[in-house]
Amino acid sequence: MITLLLDGNRLEVEEGTRLKEILPEREPDCSVAIILPGARESATTGGLRLNTTAGEVVVDLTPEGQKILESSELHLPFSIHWQDRYAAAFGPFSSSFSPARTAVLYERGDLILGCGGYDPKRSYLIFARSRHTSDFGAPAWGGVLGRVVSGRGVLDRWNTGDMVTAQSPVLNWADTSRSFTTTDPDMILEDGMEIITYLQITSHGFSGGRITSVTAAQSVEQMLLSLQDNRFFVGRSASTHIRDDRKAGTEVVCQVQQPRREGAVTVRCHGRSAGSLYIYIQDLPASPSHSVTGQVTHGLELARLAKEQERIHVKVNPPRFDLVGLPIDKAREIASSRGIRVDCDLEGHDLIIVDQYPATTLESLSAGSVQLKGVPLEQVIDIALDDNAAPVTCEIFRFLTGLHLHDVGRIPFFFNFEDVFLFKPKVPRGVNIIPENTPVDHVSSGTLAITNDSRKGSGMVGVRTSDNSEFGPTSEPFESTNIIGKVIDLNKLPLLRENEIVYIREVKP
């Protein structure tokens, strides 16, 4: 018999046991982390973390910088001694070096060892705020101890009264040569091996099985939406974090700006990656572009070892609570199982929920009740999208209609003529619909399409109720038509009225 550690629990199995035998229900596309005996240790990275009253900064030290700071008498806290638009100095403290009395060119972010009156007994830690030349009473080699690699915005916020309150080395978990991820079900297990199969994330504002705060409700909802398939897709793996970009392009409100500690989960609020989900494997300062949404409470080693394009199984507390798109009876059943009361006067069994208030999981659980709006099933048109043939355009369509958020979306009906029914969603500036999955010789009845950027009517959505071998569903030439799927409920189209909002529901294969 051999002994393993499976997600923190000790397990004894026979020698020669394979991974699939202890994880018969494991999702085959999800990686697990394997840590061999002796692989855990802490290693100093050569980084220095400085806590200040205006925020944290992380400095990548040079070898000379490490030696000097280890030998100097840094009795924190240090107050800011002077500051201008070029630099800020903290101290003084005692050091031992020979000032060169020479001006040196410094770059923004440089951490410099200098002194006042060319007296090393009155040494200072000086942070360069901009590129400039100055004589700080530094050693002949310029006195650059390192460079700020995180928290550069803090340099500009320092003012009279600010202090450096604490310092600590940046530690990293290693040795990755004896640790790895795998999806191989036939891997033979070894004695002393540690196996981590999932990440456990606790949402910000949730503790002890109850809601303690809803201040991050909207940004947490973005996290829950990103992970509703219980997968974290590693689109990028960096030294400080892993990132899931599947929901990039979604507007998110920045609600909680806190230091991004090891294991913190954030959603990016601004920039090209807005909506992306981050898990941190190294401490970083707070960022105005990130909202903290949760904390990894199990399986951080899996995040450390994950490689790009891998999928990780994720469990989130609490799970997302979203009733939009469900039949009323199913919605009541799920709400009851979560201990939430449904306040509505909806009658009939053929109703589909199209609105929920409060809209977010944390607010719904905190309130203990939700109000629902439903419409008859005959007012909801079922569609099927073809992600295999047109993945990019399908995602754009979901974004335009709200199907990226819920199982029911909305789209304005424009008008119809003959066998063509047209819909006109609002396309935000910057959304490009490039040609994708254009038809060749004909389109079939029920084909759903969107006009691409080759025509003035880009973004128009259309469907035909009969076959056509000349024009696409939006009455544009084939080369201007992106086929994205099909409309299942063709019989409901004649009931539509111009300018009304049409509810659509995506039917998964």
QUIPE-V824381 format. One record per residue. N is the residue number from 1. SS is DSSP state (H for helix, E for strand, L for the rest). PHI is phi in whole degrees, 0 to 359 (* if undefined). OMEGA is omega in whole degrees, 0 to 359 (none if undefined). Layout:
BEGIN
n = <N N>
ss = <SS SS>
phi = <PHI PHI>
omega = <OMEGA OMEGA>
END
This chain:
BEGIN
n = <1 2 3 4 5 6 7 8 9 10 11 12 13 14 15 16 17 18 19 20 21 22 23 24 25 26 27 28 29 30 31 32 33 34 35 36 37 38 39 40 41 42 43 44 45 46 47 48 49 50 51 52 53 54 55 56 57 58 59 60 61 62 63 64 65 66 67 68 69 70 71 72 73 74 75 76 77 78 79 80 81 82 83 84 85 86 87 88 89 90 91 92 93 94 95 96 97 98 99 100 101 102 103 104 105 106 107 108 109 110 111 112 113 114 115 116 117 118 119 120 121 122 123 124 125 126 127 128 129 130 131 132 133 134 135 136 137 138 139 140 141 142 143 144 145 146 147 148 149 150 151 152 153 154 155 156 157 158 159 160 161 162 163 164 165 166 167 168 169 170 171 172 173 174 175 176 177 178 179 180 181 182 183 184 185 186 187 188 189 190 191 192 193 194 195 196 197 198 199 200 201 202 203 204 205 206 207 208 209 210 211 212 213 214 215 216 217 218 219 220 221 222 223 224 225 226 227 228 229 230 231 232 233 234 235 236 237 238 239 240 241 242 243 244 245 246 247 248 249 250 251 252 253 254 255 256 257 258 259 260 261 262 263 264 265 266 267 268 269 270 271 272 273 274 275 276 277 278 279 280 281 282 283 284 285 286 287 288 289 290 291 292 293 294 295 296 297 298 299 300 301 302 303 304 305 306 307 308 309 310 311 312 313 314 315 316 317 318 319 320 321 322 323 324 325 326 327 328 329 330 331 332 333 334 335 336 337 338 339 340 341 342 343 344 345 346 347 348 349 350 351 352 353 354 355 356 357 358 359 360 361 362 363 364 365 366 367 368 369 370 371 372 373 374 375 376 377 378 379 380 381 382 383 384 385 386 387 388 389 390 391 392 393 394 395 396 397 398 399 400 401 402 403 404 405 406 407 408 409 410 411 412 413 414 415 416 417 418 419 420 421 422 423 424 425 426 427 428 429 430 431 432 433 434 435 436 437 438 439 440 441 442 443 444 445 446 447 448 449 450 451 452 453 454 455 456 457 458 459 460 461 462 463 464 465 466 467 468 469 470 471 472 473 474 475 476 477 478 479 480 481 482 483 484 485 486 487 488 489 490 491 492 493 494 495 496 497 498 499 500 501 502 503 504 505 506 507 508 509>
ss = <L E E E E E L L E E E E E L L L L E H H H H L L L L L L L E E E E E E L L L L L E E E E E E E E E E E E L L E E E E E E E L H H H H H H H H H L L L L L L E E E E E E L L L E E E E E E E L L L L L L L L L L E E E L L L E E E E E E E L L E E E E E E E E E E L L L E E E L L L L L L L L L E E E E E E E L H H H H H H L L L L L E E E E E E E E E E E E L H H H E E E E L L L L L E L L L L L E E E L L E E E E E L L E E L L E E L L L L L H H H H H H H H H H L L L L E E E L L E E L L L E E E E L L L L L L L L L L L L L L L E L L L E E E E E L L L L L L L L E E E E L L L E L L L L L E E E E E E E E E L H H H H H H L L L L L E E E E E E E L L L L L L L L L E H H H H H H H H H H L L L E E E L L L L L L L E E E E E E E L L L H H H H H H H L E E E E E E E E H H H E E E E E E L L L L L H H H H H H H H H H H L L L L L L E E E E E E E E E E L L E E E E E L L L L L L L L L L L L L L L L L L E L L L E E E E E L L L L L L L L E E E E E L L L E L L L L L L L L L H H H E E E E E E E L L H H H H H H L L L L L E E E E E E L L L>
phi = <* 237 248 239 240 252 50 88 253 287 219 253 223 285 299 92 296 260 304 296 284 262 230 293 255 295 292 296 272 263 281 241 266 243 242 279 306 83 272 267 198 254 232 284 268 88 257 232 259 244 271 234 290 252 135 265 230 244 247 272 279 281 305 294 297 298 297 293 290 290 268 283 270 267 268 287 275 250 269 290 268 204 201 217 286 262 200 224 241 242 151 269 211 270 217 220 199 254 298 272 57 226 286 230 275 244 256 302 96 294 258 241 266 225 210 264 64 56 246 300 292 240 273 224 269 245 254 282 271 207 288 197 248 202 252 261 70 271 297 297 276 100 77 284 276 171 225 292 251 209 88 297 296 295 303 278 269 298 210 307 100 289 218 268 260 200 226 203 289 272 258 227 273 213 243 286 291 246 219 196 248 206 242 288 289 263 297 277 278 240 296 84 289 251 235 242 253 205 259 253 240 255 293 295 96 235 204 62 79 217 278 253 199 243 295 250 303 288 289 297 299 296 297 296 296 297 252 293 268 59 230 246 266 280 282 215 238 243 291 250 197 242 224 249 258 297 252 299 99 263 288 226 276 280 245 231 255 228 305 271 291 305 92 291 245 227 245 283 258 229 90 295 262 304 98 287 252 239 237 264 249 208 294 221 292 296 225 293 263 232 248 289 239 180 217 287 250 201 88 299 301 295 292 295 266 297 252 301 78 275 246 240 286 231 242 237 247 277 295 296 244 217 260 296 100 267 297 302 295 294 297 296 296 293 300 296 293 263 75 245 276 261 257 197 252 289 242 100 264 263 246 245 285 242 211 224 223 299 275 258 297 297 291 294 294 294 287 78 203 223 255 239 240 232 230 300 303 292 263 245 260 276 227 232 256 254 291 292 273 219 297 290 292 297 293 297 298 298 296 290 255 89 290 284 254 220 280 240 239 231 209 286 279 270 190 226 216 51 258 253 241 246 232 231 287 278 261 297 298 98 275 254 253 280 303 202 54 281 291 254 235 195 236 271 303 89 294 258 214 225 286 272 287 283 235 296 275 306 100 291 251 212 215 254 262 213 293 209 247 239 231 280 298 260 66 256 303 304 292 257 241 260 281 242 161 212 265 275 266 298 293 272 296 297 277 286 243 303 72 276 277 256 270 235 233 276 263 281 293>
omega = <175 182 179 170 183 182 176 181 180 184 176 181 178 177 182 178 179 184 184 181 178 179 184 183 181 176 188 182 183 180 171 179 177 178 181 181 178 184 183 174 175 181 176 185 185 178 178 177 178 175 178 181 178 181 181 171 177 183 173 187 170 176 178 179 178 181 185 183 177 184 182 180 181 180 182 9 173 174 175 185 174 178 173 184 181 187 174 185 178 179 5 173 184 177 180 175 180 178 184 181 182 176 183 176 180 178 177 179 178 171 192 171 179 180 180 179 182 180 182 177 177 182 181 165 186 180 179 180 181 178 182 177 182 174 181 184 184 175 184 180 174 175 180 182 182 181 178 181 177 180 181 178 179 181 183 182 181 179 181 180 179 185 165 190 183 175 177 176 175 181 179 178 182 24 185 178 178 179 184 174 180 170 185 182 184 179 180 184 182 180 178 182 175 183 177 188 184 171 172 180 174 184 174 182 178 183 177 178 179 179 179 180 176 182 181 190 184 179 175 179 176 177 180 177 181 186 185 174 180 178 166 180 185 177 177 176 181 182 183 186 165 188 175 186 186 180 177 182 180 178 182 177 176 187 183 178 181 174 182 182 176 182 178 175 179 170 178 186 186 175 184 182 179 182 179 183 183 169 187 177 177 181 174 177 175 179 177 180 182 174 180 185 181 181 175 180 174 171 181 177 179 177 180 188 186 178 181 181 175 175 181 176 185 170 183 173 353 174 181 177 183 183 183 180 182 169 187 181 178 179 179 181 180 179 180 181 179 179 183 180 178 178 178 180 184 179 178 183 183 180 177 180 180 178 178 177 356 185 186 181 184 180 179 180 179 181 182 179 177 172 184 172 181 175 178 181 181 177 179 182 178 177 173 181 184 181 180 183 184 185 183 183 177 178 176 180 178 179 182 186 182 178 175 181 185 179 175 178 181 176 181 175 183 173 177 173 183 183 184 175 186 179 187 176 177 181 180 176 179 177 182 179 182 179 181 178 177 181 183 185 177 172 182 175 179 180 180 184 177 180 181 189 179 180 181 181 181 179 177 180 182 176 175 178 176 179 177 181 183 182 180 182 176 181 175 175 183 184 179 187 175 178 184 180 180 175 182 184 179 183 181 184 181 181 184 177 182 176 177 177 182 176 179 180 180 178 181 179 none>
END
